[in-house]
Amino acid sequence: MTQLHKLTVKTSRIHGSGVFADAFIAEGEKIGTYHGRHAKRNGKYVLWITDPDGTEYGISGTNKLRFLNHSAEPNTEFDGPVLYAARNIHPGDEVTFHYGKAFEKWLKPED
């Protein structure tokens, strides 16, 4: 069952809109599935997934999860298109994930 009812989208201190927990989410709990059409090109809400056989494909997000922001210390992780809590998430916490190594080259070093 998708648990998206435990999430709210609102203004983020990280960037633009973000996803926030409405209720406690336990470590290991399935939070939801990233839904959308398959994408062939990168875009604003595209999540890139690599299947166990090495096939890579994108999903152009259409649900709340498209507003997930990056963190170097995320509280969630994807297994394919399914998002799980990597640690306990408390009500009001922003739900984040690590965008991946390719994204890191675009980050500015901290002053």
Buried (B, 14 or more C-beta within 10 A) or exposed (E): EBBBEBBBBEEBEEEEBBBBBEEEBEEEBBBBBBBBEEBEEEEEBBBBBEEEEEEEBBBBBEBBBBBBBBBEEBBBEBEEBBBBBBBBBEEEBBBBBBBEEEEEEEEEEEE
